[in-house]
Amino acid sequence: LRDRVRMELDPEVDGAYPQRWIGKVTVTTTDGRTLQGRVDEPKGDPGNTLTREELTAKALRLAAHSGGASEAEMQRAVATLWQAATWKRTPWLLQERPA
């Protein structure tokens, strides 16, 4: 498949970066049809954020892939992190500090 893929610089996409991460794809099928797709705000960008459920699922997938934690451990960690906004020290942990 890699040998049949070609990347081309798109002036619109390049000019919008880094403010926007536009994605475009054109596929030419073996029967000659041309299919095109475009994403102006990819999932995860500020204008198209992940839901809590999507973030949780992503964390679980990444942990499963890396083998860094069991699913049960990750479920507990994610549940704990969703409570971070209520922790007394959370604002202190997020403050900028001199290097």
KABEL-V433259 format. One record per backbone hydrogen bond with DSSP energy under -1.0 kcal/mol. NH is the residue of the N-H (numbers start at 0). CO is the residue of the C=O. E is the energy in kcal/mol with one decimal. If there is no record, write none. Layout:
NH,CO,E / NH,CO,E
This chain:
3,0,-1.8 / 4,1,-1.4 / 13,9,-3.0 / 14,10,-2.4 / 15,11,-1.5 / 16,12,-1.1 / 19,15,-2.0 / 22,38,-2.7 / 24,36,-2.3 / 26,34,-3.3 / 28,32,-2.7 / 31,28,-2.0 / 34,26,-3.2 / 36,24,-2.6 / 38,22,-2.9 / 43,47,-3.2 / 44,41,-2.3 / 47,44,-2.3 / 54,50,-2.7 / 55,51,-2.4 / 56,52,-2.5 / 57,53,-2.4 / 58,54,-2.4 / 59,55,-2.3 / 60,56,-2.4 / 61,57,-2.7 / 62,58,-2.3 / 63,59,-2.3 / 64,60,-2.4 / 65,61,-2.2 / 66,62,-1.9 / 73,69,-2.5 / 74,70,-2.7 / 75,71,-2.1 / 76,72,-2.5 / 77,73,-3.0 / 78,74,-2.2 / 79,75,-2.2 / 80,76,-2.6 / 81,77,-2.1 / 82,79,-1.5 / 83,80,-1.8 / 85,82,-2.1 / 86,83,-1.5 / 92,88,-2.4 / 93,89,-1.5
